[in-house]
Amino acid sequence: MAKKILIKPMMTEKSEHLSENMGKYTFVVDKKANKIEIKKAIEDMYQVSVEAVNTAIMPSKSKVRNTKSGLIRGRVAAYKKAVITLSEGEEIDFFGDI
């Protein structure tokens, strides 16, 4: 169930800053999942206790690429992201022993 709700963790500069300094982790989640389902999925998958879940639906964006044959127009799909706040002293290790 957790694998259907949690799609992937977001690895951006802003999400890295939040995880290092504030104990908040960012995930791309299923658009139909609510905060309670996301909280249960995180707790089951990573064995941590979640204090808060904040969600946002990110809109799609149009992109244009310049190629030899001309302009290629396309769209980046919309997605839902969740910012998870963990209890004090807990953390999620995505990379293991790399």
C-alpha positions as CSV (number, residue, x, y, z in Angstrom):
1,M,0.0,0.0,0.0
2,A,2.8,2.4,0.9
3,K,4.5,1.9,-2.5
4,K,1.3,3.0,-4.3
5,I,1.0,6.2,-2.2
6,L,4.7,7.2,-2.0
7,I,6.1,7.7,-5.5
8,K,9.6,9.0,-4.8
9,P,11.4,11.3,-2.4
10,M,12.3,14.8,-3.9
11,M,16.0,15.6,-4.0
12,T,16.3,19.3,-4.6
13,E,18.4,22.0,-2.9
14,K,15.4,23.3,-0.9
15,S,14.3,19.8,0.3
16,E,17.9,18.9,1.3
17,H,18.1,22.2,3.3
18,L,14.7,21.4,5.0
19,S,15.8,17.8,5.9
20,E,19.2,18.8,7.3
21,N,18.1,21.8,9.3
22,M,14.5,21.3,10.2
23,G,13.8,17.5,10.1
24,K,11.3,17.9,7.2
25,Y,11.3,15.5,4.2
26,T,9.7,16.0,0.8
27,F,8.0,13.3,-1.2
28,V,6.1,13.1,-4.5
29,V,2.8,11.2,-3.7
30,D,-0.3,9.9,-5.4
31,K,-2.7,12.7,-6.3
32,K,-5.6,10.9,-4.7
33,A,-3.9,10.3,-1.3
34,N,-4.9,12.3,1.7
35,K,-2.8,13.4,4.7
36,I,-3.8,10.5,6.9
37,E,-2.9,7.9,4.2
38,I,0.4,9.6,3.6
39,K,1.3,9.6,7.3
40,K,0.5,5.9,7.6
41,A,2.6,5.1,4.5
42,I,5.6,7.0,5.8
43,E,5.4,5.4,9.2
44,D,5.1,1.9,7.8
45,M,7.8,2.2,5.2
46,Y,10.5,4.1,7.3
47,Q,9.6,3.1,10.9
48,V,9.5,6.8,12.1
49,S,6.8,8.8,13.8
50,V,5.3,11.7,11.8
51,E,4.2,14.8,13.5
52,A,2.7,16.8,10.6
53,V,2.0,16.4,6.9
54,N,1.7,19.4,4.5
55,T,0.6,18.8,0.9
56,A,0.6,20.9,-2.3
57,I,-0.5,20.1,-5.8
58,M,2.1,21.5,-8.2
59,P,0.7,22.7,-11.5
60,S,1.9,21.4,-14.9
61,K,4.4,23.5,-16.8
62,S,4.9,24.0,-20.5
63,K,8.4,23.5,-21.9
64,V,10.0,24.4,-25.2
65,R,13.1,22.9,-26.7
66,N,15.1,24.2,-29.6
67,T,16.3,21.4,-32.0
68,K,17.7,21.2,-35.5
69,S,14.2,20.5,-36.9
70,G,12.6,23.4,-35.0
71,L,10.8,24.0,-31.7
72,I,9.5,21.1,-29.8
73,R,6.7,22.0,-27.4
74,G,5.6,19.8,-24.5
75,R,4.3,19.8,-20.9
76,V,5.6,18.5,-17.6
77,A,2.8,16.7,-15.8
78,A,1.3,18.1,-12.6
79,Y,2.1,16.2,-9.3
80,K,1.3,16.3,-5.6
81,K,4.1,16.8,-3.1
82,A,4.0,16.2,0.7
83,V,6.3,17.8,3.2
84,I,6.6,15.5,6.2
85,T,7.7,16.8,9.6
86,L,9.2,14.0,11.8
87,S,9.4,13.9,15.6
88,E,12.4,15.4,17.3
89,G,15.6,13.4,16.9
90,E,14.3,11.1,14.1
91,E,15.6,11.1,10.6
92,I,15.2,9.1,7.3
93,D,18.4,7.8,5.6
94,F,17.6,7.6,1.9
95,F,21.2,6.6,0.8
96,G,22.1,3.9,3.4
97,D,25.8,3.2,3.5
98,I,27.0,4.8,0.3
